[in-house]
């Protein structure tokens, strides 16, 4: 019985030592598990923080993208409006240019016809002037002849008058 008691006691001590060993291992594992849990908890908090920052960054990016898209659309609309205004202004200026070209052509034709008319009038006036000059020269020549004849006649009449006067004096 003693042997059995010793043997059981030895088994109990061995079991207690084993239990103590297992308890220490459990405590070590529990401490390691606690460290792992704390590390996991920190990682989860860090992950949550990263997710929050990622979500905020994503929202900021979406807002930026939306604002950029709106700005781009506005710029595109403004450009289209400016293009439309410039295009209509170009058409107006092109039409004005065509009108001015047509007016220039009309004025050139009018100028040419007036030049021709002026040349004809100048020729007519030159001819008329030459004719009048010729008539004047002829008239001057005729008048000079008449003046010469009248002078001659005047001399003759003076001479005749002188003779008549002399005859009257002689008769007296």
C-alpha positions, 0 to 999 in steps of 0.5 A: 500500500505504501508502495502504491501510495508512494507511486501515486504520490510520485504520480501526483507530484509528476502531475503537479509538476506537469500541471505547473509546467503547463500552467507556466506555458499557459501563462507564457502563451496567455502573455504572448496572446495578450501581446498579439491581441494588443498588437492586433488591436493596434493594427485594427485601429491603424487599419481603421484610421487608414480606412478613414483617411483613405475614405476621406482622400477618396471623397476629396478626390471625387470632389476635386474630380467633380470640380475639375470636370465642372471647371473643364465643362465651364471652360469648354462652354466659354471656349465654344461661346467665344468661338461662336462669337468670333465665328459670327464676327468673322462672317460679319467682317467677311460680308463687310469685306465683300461689300467694300470690295464690291464698292471699290469695284463700282468706284473704280468703274465709275472712276474709269468712266469719269476719266474717259468723260473728262478726257472727252470733255478736255478734247472737246474744250481743246478743240473749241478753244483752238477754234475760238483762238482761230476765230479770234486771230482771224477777227483780230487780223480783220480788225487790224486790216479795217483799222489800217484801211480806216487810217488810210481813209482817214489820211485821205480824208484829211488830205482832201479836207486840207485841200478843200480848206486850202481851196477855200482859203485861196478862193477867199 
